[in-house]
Amino acid sequence: MKLFLSLLSAMSLLTSASAADSAPSGKTETAIIGGGCFWCVEAQYKMLKGVKKVVSGYAGGAVDNPTYKQVCNGDTGHAEVVEIQFDPALISFKDIIDLFWLAHDPTTLNQQGADIGTQYRSTIMYLNDEQKKIAEASMVEAQKEQADKIVTEIVPLKKFYPAEDYHQDYFTNNPTAGYCRVVVGPKVAKFRQKLADKQKLLEAK
């Protein structure tokens, strides 16, 4: 409940702010998260106002410049993640992490639905101590609303590797593909509904 109230309060501030207060700052900050297949997470976060760019990629492993095939084999140590570039004047790192718990199931270890393997683990890879602190506090609040234990790892980012070009904007470019129709589309629609219910400011489409 506290997480919900925190989100609602932040969203109220966003929606009631003056035009000057909500004006773009020209600054860019970065967040790295993984919540299963990166096609899903990328499509979800692209909907948010203040998010400038979302790049699908790999991180957390020991192999330099991994390929999708290598990561899918599950032996590189990498997870499918997204790099979110955002304007902190329009959306905060805390907003991004608070919404992370709504974007996927953080209680299933190395699995999201039928996608199973360490490459699909729930992860937040922080870039500095402040991000670590925010992520840990957000997880504590999110756990209060979960019956099962959250298994999300919160670890320092080693290095982010962008995925191959054909993975970028995958849902936008392939809306009728089987996986997009069966998995990505429904997850995006569900996320959008959760945001609408909480009055989260979405990017105008």
ZIQUI-V116251 format. One record per residue. RES is the residue in one letter. OMEGA is omega in radians with two decimals (none if undefined). Layout:
res omega
RES OMEGA
RES OMEGA
This chain:
res omega
M 3.14
K 3.12
L 3.12
F -3.13
L 3.11
S 3.11
L -3.10
L 3.12
S -3.13
A -3.11
M 3.08
S 3.10
L -3.13
L -3.05
T -3.10
S -3.11
A 3.10
S -3.14
A -3.13
A -3.10
D -3.07
S 3.13
A 3.09
P -3.10
S -3.06
G 3.12
K 3.09
T 3.02
E -3.03
T 3.04
A 3.09
I 3.14
I 3.06
G -3.13
G -3.08
G -3.14
C -3.08
F 3.07
W -3.13
C -3.06
V 3.11
E -3.10
A 3.14
Q -3.05
Y 3.07
K -3.12
M -2.98
L 3.06
K -3.11
G 3.06
V -3.08
K -3.05
K 3.05
V -3.10
V 3.07
S -3.13
G -3.07
Y 3.10
A 3.06
G -3.10
G -3.06
A -3.10
V 3.11
D 3.07
N -3.11
P 3.04
T 3.12
Y -3.14
K 3.13
Q -3.12
V 3.13
C 3.10
N 3.04
G -3.08
D 3.12
T -3.06
G -3.13
H 3.00
A 2.99
E -3.09
V 3.00
V 3.03
E -3.11
I 3.07
Q -3.00
F 3.09
D -3.08
P 3.09
A -3.08
L 3.11
I -3.07
S 3.04
F 3.11
K 3.08
D -3.09
I -3.13
I 3.11
D 3.13
L 3.14
F -3.11
W 3.09
L -3.03
A -3.10
H 3.08
D -3.09
P -3.08
T 3.14
T -3.05
L 3.09
N -3.11
Q 2.93
Q -3.09
G -3.13
A 3.12
D -3.04
I 3.12
G -3.11
T 3.12
Q 3.14
Y -3.09
R 3.07
S -3.04
T 2.97
I -3.11
M -3.02
Y -3.11
L -3.14
N -3.08
D 3.13
E 3.09
Q 3.11
K -3.13
K -3.14
I -3.13
A -3.13
E 3.13
A 3.12
S 3.14
M 3.10
V 3.13
E 3.14
A -3.12
Q -3.13
K -3.13
E -3.13
Q 3.08
A -3.14
D -3.10
K 3.04
I -3.08
V -3.14
T 3.04
E 3.05
I -2.99
V 3.09
P 3.08
L 3.03
K 3.09
K 3.11
F 3.10
Y 3.10
P 3.09
A 3.13
E -3.05
D -3.04
Y 3.08
H -3.08
Q -3.11
D -3.00
Y -3.11
F 3.12
T -3.08
N -3.06
N -3.04
P -3.10
T 3.09
A -3.06
G -3.10
Y 3.14
C -3.14
R -3.04
V -3.02
V -3.02
V -3.11
G 3.12
P 3.13
K 3.11
V 3.14
A 3.14
K 3.12
F 3.13
R -3.14
Q 3.11
K 3.12
L 3.13
A -3.14
D -3.11
K 3.09
Q 3.11
K -3.13
L 3.12
L 3.05
E 3.14
A -3.14
K none
